[in-house]
Structures are given as C-alpha cells and as structure tokens.
Amino acid sequence: MSKRVLFILMPYDFQDHEFNEPYTILKDSGHAVDVAGWNKDVAVGSFGLEHTPNLLFEDVVHDSYDAVVIPGGSASTEFLWGNDALHTLVRNFHMSGKLVATICYACAVPAQAGILKNKKATIYPTAEAKKLFEEHGAIFVKDGCVVLQDEKIITAQGPTFARIFGRKIAEFLS
C-alpha cells in the first residue's frame, strides 16, 4: 500500500546523497513523495544536485502525510536547528503516530523538538551535535542508523548511511 511521504529540503547546501538516496528508494517503492522547501526556487545541494520543491514549507499540512523525512547538510545549523516552526511540525507528526526520519545534522530537529528525550538516536558525530543531543536529553549512539520501531523514529549518522536510511524508511512504511 502506497504511503504519502513529505521531505523537507533546505534551499541550499543540503547533503545530496542524504536527500537523493531515500527520495529515489521511496519513489521506486511506489510511495507518493512531496518535497517542501522554504521557497519555490531550485534547491541546490552541496555537490550540485538540483531539485525544485513542489510545495512551500509554510503550506504543509501534517495530516496529509504518513511520514516526514529531513535530510541534513552543512546548512542545517542555519535552516533546521532552532527552527520553531519545523520543531512544531515534527512534534505534530510524532504525536499523530507518524514516522519521523532524519539524517546527519537534521537529527538535531527531533532532539530540539523534544521527541528524543531519554531515547537512543544518532547524529553526525561532531562535538557540537553531540552536545546538542545531551542538552535535549537524547542518548547518542554510534550506530549508523537507529530505528525506534515503537516510537516511529529513524535517525542516521550521515551520507555514508543514506542508502540504509532510505531502505529502513521504505521497510517501515511497508
């Protein structure tokens, strides 16, 4: 059965593999995928991948989706960290029993949203990211991809794990 998946894509410096691998896997698995951006312009990844979001972040209605996927990248600290509107969206997905999947620096989002408190998760393992986890009560683990089946949360460390991350999301949705 096809599910509806929402990707949140930064306007620039998103991590190309962290977006493209899961996006392709989910599309190839038959899921309906929308990509929300901060504006209608072409989003450009750190390695030059271009993708035009088909809706604006401000127009997202979480009830329309079964999952939210947030890729990371170097612009995460600018667009994702400390973004109250995004944290609210993630909390709404979680409280509605929908999947929240993040990778790399985007794993800060569910931590800051409060849904990783006292839960094992992973993030790109810089001192700054691990400190953020600690400040928000998330329990950092070195695993490349962490699936909290009962909590409906998936976190992955970075681009090396993008394909595994995409597969875990597809498995979860099936």
PyRosetta script that sets phi, psi and omega in degrees:
from pyrosetta import init, pose_from_sequence

init()
pose = pose_from_sequence("MSKRVLFILMPYDFQDHEFNEPYTILKDSGHAVDVAGWNKDVAVGSFGLEHTPNLLFEDVVHDSYDAVVIPGGSASTEFLWGNDALHTLVRNFHMSGKLVATICYACAVPAQAGILKNKKATIYPTAEAKKLFEEHGAIFVKDGCVVLQDEKIITAQGPTFARIFGRKIAEFLS")
pose.set_psi(1, 128.4)
pose.set_omega(1, -178.4)
pose.set_phi(2, -70.9)
pose.set_psi(2, 138.0)
pose.set_omega(2, 177.5)
pose.set_phi(3, -112.6)
pose.set_psi(3, 161.2)
pose.set_omega(3, 176.4)
pose.set_phi(4, -101.8)
pose.set_psi(4, 126.2)
pose.set_omega(4, -175.6)
pose.set_phi(5, -121.8)
pose.set_psi(5, 135.9)
pose.set_omega(5, 177.6)
pose.set_phi(6, -110.3)
pose.set_psi(6, 126.0)
pose.set_omega(6, 170.9)
pose.set_phi(7, -102.0)
pose.set_psi(7, 140.8)
pose.set_omega(7, 173.4)
pose.set_phi(8, -107.0)
pose.set_psi(8, 121.1)
pose.set_omega(8, -174.4)
pose.set_phi(9, -121.7)
pose.set_psi(9, 125.6)
pose.set_omega(9, 176.6)
pose.set_phi(10, -69.0)
pose.set_psi(10, 153.3)
pose.set_omega(10, -177.0)
pose.set_phi(11, -68.3)
pose.set_psi(11, -23.8)
pose.set_omega(11, 177.6)
pose.set_phi(12, -156.5)
pose.set_psi(12, 159.9)
pose.set_omega(12, 178.2)
pose.set_phi(13, 57.2)
pose.set_psi(13, 29.3)
pose.set_omega(13, 166.3)
pose.set_phi(14, -73.8)
pose.set_psi(14, 159.3)
pose.set_omega(14, -179.2)
pose.set_phi(15, -84.7)
pose.set_psi(15, 114.2)
pose.set_omega(15, -173.1)
pose.set_phi(16, -50.9)
pose.set_psi(16, -49.9)
pose.set_omega(16, -176.9)
pose.set_phi(17, -68.1)
pose.set_psi(17, -36.1)
pose.set_omega(17, -179.1)
pose.set_phi(18, -67.6)
pose.set_psi(18, -25.3)
pose.set_omega(18, 173.7)
pose.set_phi(19, -87.7)
pose.set_psi(19, -54.5)
pose.set_omega(19, -168.4)
pose.set_phi(20, -67.3)
pose.set_psi(20, -41.8)
pose.set_omega(20, -179.4)
pose.set_phi(21, -60.6)
pose.set_psi(21, -56.7)
pose.set_omega(21, 179.9)
pose.set_phi(22, -63.7)
pose.set_psi(22, -38.8)
pose.set_omega(22, 179.8)
pose.set_phi(23, -57.8)
pose.set_psi(23, -49.7)
pose.set_omega(23, -179.1)
pose.set_phi(24, -64.8)
pose.set_psi(24, -44.6)
pose.set_omega(24, 179.2)
pose.set_phi(25, -59.3)
pose.set_psi(25, -45.0)
pose.set_omega(25, -178.4)
pose.set_phi(26, -68.8)
pose.set_psi(26, -41.2)
pose.set_omega(26, 176.5)
pose.set_phi(27, -62.3)
pose.set_psi(27, -46.2)
pose.set_omega(27, -179.9)
pose.set_phi(28, -65.0)
pose.set_psi(28, -23.6)
pose.set_omega(28, 177.8)
pose.set_phi(29, -83.1)
pose.set_psi(29, -1.8)
pose.set_omega(29, 176.5)
pose.set_phi(30, 92.2)
pose.set_psi(30, 9.6)
pose.set_omega(30, 180.0)
pose.set_phi(31, -83.4)
pose.set_psi(31, 148.8)
pose.set_omega(31, 174.8)
pose.set_phi(32, -82.2)
pose.set_psi(32, 125.5)
pose.set_omega(32, -175.1)
pose.set_phi(33, -123.9)
pose.set_psi(33, 126.3)
pose.set_omega(33, 171.7)
pose.set_phi(34, -110.6)
pose.set_psi(34, 151.2)
pose.set_omega(34, 178.3)
pose.set_phi(35, -124.5)
pose.set_psi(35, 118.5)
pose.set_omega(35, 179.0)
pose.set_phi(36, -99.9)
pose.set_psi(36, 137.4)
pose.set_omega(36, 178.0)
pose.set_phi(37, -128.4)
pose.set_psi(37, 171.6)
pose.set_omega(37, -180.0)
pose.set_phi(38, -76.1)
pose.set_psi(38, -22.8)
pose.set_omega(38, 176.1)
pose.set_phi(39, -148.7)
pose.set_psi(39, 177.4)
pose.set_omega(39, -175.9)
pose.set_phi(40, -87.3)
pose.set_psi(40, 0.7)
pose.set_omega(40, -178.6)
pose.set_phi(41, -73.3)
pose.set_psi(41, 163.2)
pose.set_omega(41, 174.7)
pose.set_phi(42, -63.8)
pose.set_psi(42, 128.6)
pose.set_omega(42, 175.2)
pose.set_phi(43, -87.0)
pose.set_psi(43, 139.0)
pose.set_omega(43, -176.5)
pose.set_phi(44, -122.8)
pose.set_psi(44, 123.4)
pose.set_omega(44, 180.0)
pose.set_phi(45, -76.6)
pose.set_psi(45, 170.3)
pose.set_omega(45, -179.3)
pose.set_phi(46, -59.1)
pose.set_psi(46, -28.7)
pose.set_omega(46, -178.9)
pose.set_phi(47, -107.1)
pose.set_psi(47, 13.6)
pose.set_omega(47, 173.5)
pose.set_phi(48, 97.9)
pose.set_psi(48, -3.0)
pose.set_omega(48, 176.8)
pose.set_phi(49, -61.8)
pose.set_psi(49, 133.5)
pose.set_omega(49, 178.8)
pose.set_phi(50, -114.4)
pose.set_psi(50, 138.7)
pose.set_omega(50, 176.7)
pose.set_phi(51, -149.0)
pose.set_psi(51, 133.4)
pose.set_omega(51, 178.1)
pose.set_phi(52, -97.8)
pose.set_psi(52, 116.0)
pose.set_omega(52, 177.4)
pose.set_phi(53, -59.3)
pose.set_psi(53, 145.6)
pose.set_omega(53, 179.9)
pose.set_phi(54, -97.6)
pose.set_psi(54, -0.2)
pose.set_omega(54, 171.7)
pose.set_phi(55, -154.3)
pose.set_psi(55, 162.9)
pose.set_omega(55, 179.2)
pose.set_phi(56, -88.5)
pose.set_psi(56, 144.5)
pose.set_omega(56, 178.5)
pose.set_phi(57, -53.5)
pose.set_psi(57, -42.5)
pose.set_omega(57, -176.6)
pose.set_phi(58, -64.8)
pose.set_psi(58, -17.4)
pose.set_omega(58, -179.4)
pose.set_phi(59, -97.4)
pose.set_psi(59, 1.9)
pose.set_omega(59, -177.5)
pose.set_phi(60, -68.5)
pose.set_psi(60, 133.3)
pose.set_omega(60, 173.4)
pose.set_phi(61, -115.7)
pose.set_psi(61, 109.5)
pose.set_omega(61, -172.1)
pose.set_phi(62, -62.0)
pose.set_psi(62, -26.9)
pose.set_omega(62, -179.5)
pose.set_phi(63, -64.4)
pose.set_psi(63, -16.6)
pose.set_omega(63, -178.1)
pose.set_phi(64, -81.6)
pose.set_psi(64, -5.9)
pose.set_omega(64, -170.7)
pose.set_phi(65, -127.2)
pose.set_psi(65, 156.2)
pose.set_omega(65, 176.1)
pose.set_phi(66, -97.2)
pose.set_psi(66, -18.1)
pose.set_omega(66, -176.6)
pose.set_phi(67, -156.4)
pose.set_psi(67, 152.9)
pose.set_omega(67, 170.7)
pose.set_phi(68, -122.7)
pose.set_psi(68, 135.8)
pose.set_omega(68, 179.2)
pose.set_phi(69, -124.0)
pose.set_psi(69, 129.0)
pose.set_omega(69, -179.0)
pose.set_phi(70, -126.1)
pose.set_psi(70, 107.9)
pose.set_omega(70, 174.7)
pose.set_phi(71, -74.9)
pose.set_psi(71, 156.5)
pose.set_omega(71, 178.3)
pose.set_phi(72, -100.2)
pose.set_psi(72, -152.3)
pose.set_omega(72, -177.9)
pose.set_phi(73, 138.5)
pose.set_psi(73, 176.1)
pose.set_omega(73, -173.0)
pose.set_phi(74, -65.9)
pose.set_psi(74, -22.9)
pose.set_omega(74, 179.6)
pose.set_phi(75, -86.4)
pose.set_psi(75, 2.7)
pose.set_omega(75, -179.3)
pose.set_phi(76, -56.6)
pose.set_psi(76, -41.6)
pose.set_omega(76, -178.0)
pose.set_phi(77, -64.0)
pose.set_psi(77, -27.6)
pose.set_omega(77, 179.2)
pose.set_phi(78, -83.2)
pose.set_psi(78, -44.7)
pose.set_omega(78, -172.5)
pose.set_phi(79, -99.4)
pose.set_psi(79, -28.8)
pose.set_omega(79, -172.6)
pose.set_phi(80, -104.9)
pose.set_psi(80, -45.0)
pose.set_omega(80, -177.4)
pose.set_phi(81, -69.2)
pose.set_psi(81, 133.0)
pose.set_omega(81, 177.3)
pose.set_phi(82, 73.3)
pose.set_psi(82, 12.8)
pose.set_omega(82, -178.6)
pose.set_phi(83, -90.0)
pose.set_psi(83, 97.2)
pose.set_omega(83, -174.9)
pose.set_phi(84, -59.5)
pose.set_psi(84, -38.7)
pose.set_omega(84, 179.6)
pose.set_phi(85, -64.3)
pose.set_psi(85, -40.7)
pose.set_omega(85, 178.2)
pose.set_phi(86, -68.2)
pose.set_psi(86, -39.9)
pose.set_omega(86, 178.6)
pose.set_phi(87, -63.0)
pose.set_psi(87, -39.8)
pose.set_omega(87, 177.4)
pose.set_phi(88, -63.6)
pose.set_psi(88, -43.6)
pose.set_omega(88, 177.8)
pose.set_phi(89, -58.9)
pose.set_psi(89, -45.7)
pose.set_omega(89, -179.6)
pose.set_phi(90, -63.8)
pose.set_psi(90, -42.7)
pose.set_omega(90, 176.8)
pose.set_phi(91, -60.4)
pose.set_psi(91, -41.6)
pose.set_omega(91, 179.6)
pose.set_phi(92, -63.6)
pose.set_psi(92, -42.5)
pose.set_omega(92, 176.0)
pose.set_phi(93, -59.2)
pose.set_psi(93, -48.4)
pose.set_omega(93, -177.0)
pose.set_phi(94, -63.2)
pose.set_psi(94, -47.3)
pose.set_omega(94, -178.7)
pose.set_phi(95, -65.4)
pose.set_psi(95, -23.0)
pose.set_omega(95, 178.1)
pose.set_phi(96, -89.0)
pose.set_psi(96, 4.2)
pose.set_omega(96, 178.3)
pose.set_phi(97, 74.1)
pose.set_psi(97, 27.8)
pose.set_omega(97, -179.8)
pose.set_phi(98, -104.1)
pose.set_psi(98, 156.2)
pose.set_omega(98, -177.7)
pose.set_phi(99, -70.2)
pose.set_psi(99, 135.2)
pose.set_omega(99, 171.9)
pose.set_phi(100, -118.2)
pose.set_psi(100, 118.4)
pose.set_omega(100, -178.1)
pose.set_phi(101, -127.1)
pose.set_psi(101, 125.3)
pose.set_omega(101, -178.5)
pose.set_phi(102, -135.0)
pose.set_psi(102, 155.0)
pose.set_omega(102, -178.9)
pose.set_phi(103, -139.4)
pose.set_psi(103, 145.6)
pose.set_omega(103, 175.1)
pose.set_phi(104, 65.4)
pose.set_psi(104, -136.6)
pose.set_omega(104, -179.7)
pose.set_phi(105, -65.0)
pose.set_psi(105, -19.0)
pose.set_omega(105, 177.7)
pose.set_phi(106, -66.5)
pose.set_psi(106, -17.0)
pose.set_omega(106, 178.5)
pose.set_phi(107, -65.6)
pose.set_psi(107, -12.6)
pose.set_omega(107, 173.7)
pose.set_phi(108, -66.8)
pose.set_psi(108, -28.4)
pose.set_omega(108, -175.9)
pose.set_phi(109, -61.5)
pose.set_psi(109, -54.7)
pose.set_omega(109, 178.4)
pose.set_phi(110, -64.9)
pose.set_psi(110, -28.6)
pose.set_omega(110, 175.7)
pose.set_phi(111, -64.8)
pose.set_psi(111, -50.2)
pose.set_omega(111, -179.8)
pose.set_phi(112, -67.7)
pose.set_psi(112, -27.0)
pose.set_omega(112, 177.8)
pose.set_phi(113, -75.7)
pose.set_psi(113, -11.3)
pose.set_omega(113, 176.2)
pose.set_phi(114, 89.9)
pose.set_psi(114, 8.2)
pose.set_omega(114, -176.6)
pose.set_phi(115, -94.2)
pose.set_psi(115, -0.6)
pose.set_omega(115, 177.1)
pose.set_phi(116, -107.4)
pose.set_psi(116, 7.0)
pose.set_omega(116, -178.2)
pose.set_phi(117, -58.9)
pose.set_psi(117, 125.0)
pose.set_omega(117, -179.4)
pose.set_phi(118, 62.2)
pose.set_psi(118, 25.2)
pose.set_omega(118, 178.6)
pose.set_phi(119, -121.5)
pose.set_psi(119, 147.6)
pose.set_omega(119, 175.9)
pose.set_phi(120, -75.6)
pose.set_psi(120, 137.1)
pose.set_omega(120, 179.1)
pose.set_phi(121, -159.4)
pose.set_psi(121, 172.8)
pose.set_omega(121, 177.2)
pose.set_phi(122, -131.8)
pose.set_psi(122, 165.2)
pose.set_omega(122, -178.6)
pose.set_phi(123, -157.4)
pose.set_psi(123, 161.4)
pose.set_omega(123, 175.6)
pose.set_phi(124, -56.7)
pose.set_psi(124, 121.1)
pose.set_omega(124, -163.0)
pose.set_phi(125, -80.9)
pose.set_psi(125, 59.2)
pose.set_omega(125, 171.4)
pose.set_phi(126, -89.1)
pose.set_psi(126, 161.3)
pose.set_omega(126, 178.5)
pose.set_phi(127, -59.3)
pose.set_psi(127, -41.1)
pose.set_omega(127, -179.3)
pose.set_phi(128, -63.0)
pose.set_psi(128, -43.7)
pose.set_omega(128, -178.7)
pose.set_phi(129, -68.6)
pose.set_psi(129, -43.3)
pose.set_omega(129, 179.6)
pose.set_phi(130, -64.9)
pose.set_psi(130, -34.9)
pose.set_omega(130, 177.4)
pose.set_phi(131, -65.7)
pose.set_psi(131, -41.1)
pose.set_omega(131, 178.0)
pose.set_phi(132, -60.8)
pose.set_psi(132, -44.7)
pose.set_omega(132, 176.0)
pose.set_phi(133, -55.8)
pose.set_psi(133, -49.2)
pose.set_omega(133, -178.6)
pose.set_phi(134, -59.4)
pose.set_psi(134, -44.0)
pose.set_omega(134, -179.5)
pose.set_phi(135, -61.4)
pose.set_psi(135, -28.3)
pose.set_omega(135, -177.1)
pose.set_phi(136, -106.5)
pose.set_psi(136, 11.8)
pose.set_omega(136, 172.8)
pose.set_phi(137, 78.6)
pose.set_psi(137, 9.9)
pose.set_omega(137, 176.4)
pose.set_phi(138, -78.9)
pose.set_psi(138, 145.5)
pose.set_omega(138, -179.3)
pose.set_phi(139, -100.3)
pose.set_psi(139, 106.6)
pose.set_omega(139, -178.3)
pose.set_phi(140, -70.6)
pose.set_psi(140, 131.6)
pose.set_omega(140, 171.4)
pose.set_phi(141, -126.4)
pose.set_psi(141, 151.1)
pose.set_omega(141, -175.8)
pose.set_phi(142, -76.3)
pose.set_psi(142, -10.9)
pose.set_omega(142, -176.6)
pose.set_phi(143, -53.0)
pose.set_psi(143, 143.9)
pose.set_omega(143, -179.6)
pose.set_phi(144, -67.5)
pose.set_psi(144, -34.1)
pose.set_omega(144, 179.9)
pose.set_phi(145, -145.1)
pose.set_psi(145, 125.5)
pose.set_omega(145, -178.1)
pose.set_phi(146, -114.8)
pose.set_psi(146, 123.1)
pose.set_omega(146, 178.8)
pose.set_phi(147, -112.5)
pose.set_psi(147, 118.2)
pose.set_omega(147, 174.3)
pose.set_phi(148, -102.3)
pose.set_psi(148, 87.4)
pose.set_omega(148, -172.3)
pose.set_phi(149, -54.6)
pose.set_psi(149, -51.2)
pose.set_omega(149, -176.6)
pose.set_phi(150, -68.0)
pose.set_psi(150, -30.8)
pose.set_omega(150, -178.9)
pose.set_phi(151, -85.8)
pose.set_psi(151, -14.7)
pose.set_omega(151, -176.8)
pose.set_phi(152, 60.4)
pose.set_psi(152, 48.8)
pose.set_omega(152, 178.3)
pose.set_phi(153, -132.4)
pose.set_psi(153, 133.4)
pose.set_omega(153, 173.9)
pose.set_phi(154, -126.6)
pose.set_psi(154, 129.8)
pose.set_omega(154, 174.8)
pose.set_phi(155, -126.4)
pose.set_psi(155, 146.7)
pose.set_omega(155, 178.4)
pose.set_phi(156, -139.2)
pose.set_psi(156, 150.0)
pose.set_omega(156, -172.0)
pose.set_phi(157, -70.5)
pose.set_psi(157, -39.7)
pose.set_omega(157, -175.5)
pose.set_phi(158, 176.7)
pose.set_psi(158, -167.8)
pose.set_omega(158, -172.2)
pose.set_phi(159, -58.3)
pose.set_psi(159, -28.9)
pose.set_omega(159, 178.0)
pose.set_phi(160, -60.1)
pose.set_psi(160, -26.5)
pose.set_omega(160, -176.0)
pose.set_phi(161, -106.6)
pose.set_psi(161, 12.0)
pose.set_omega(161, -175.2)
pose.set_phi(162, -60.9)
pose.set_psi(162, -41.7)
pose.set_omega(162, -179.4)
pose.set_phi(163, -67.8)
pose.set_psi(163, -45.0)
pose.set_omega(163, 177.4)
pose.set_phi(164, -60.7)
pose.set_psi(164, -44.2)
pose.set_omega(164, 177.9)
pose.set_phi(165, -55.7)
pose.set_psi(165, -49.6)
pose.set_omega(165, 178.9)
pose.set_phi(166, -60.6)
pose.set_psi(166, -42.5)
pose.set_omega(166, 179.2)
pose.set_phi(167, -64.8)
pose.set_psi(167, -41.0)
pose.set_omega(167, 179.5)
pose.set_phi(168, -64.0)
pose.set_psi(168, -38.3)
pose.set_omega(168, 177.4)
pose.set_phi(169, -64.4)
pose.set_psi(169, -47.6)
pose.set_omega(169, 179.9)
pose.set_phi(170, -59.7)
pose.set_psi(170, -43.6)
pose.set_omega(170, 177.7)
pose.set_phi(171, -61.0)
pose.set_psi(171, -44.8)
pose.set_omega(171, -179.1)
pose.set_phi(172, -60.6)
pose.set_psi(172, -42.1)
pose.set_omega(172, -176.7)
pose.set_phi(173, -74.3)
pose.set_psi(173, -19.4)
pose.set_omega(173, 178.3)
pose.set_phi(174, -87.9)
pose.dump_pdb("model.pdb")
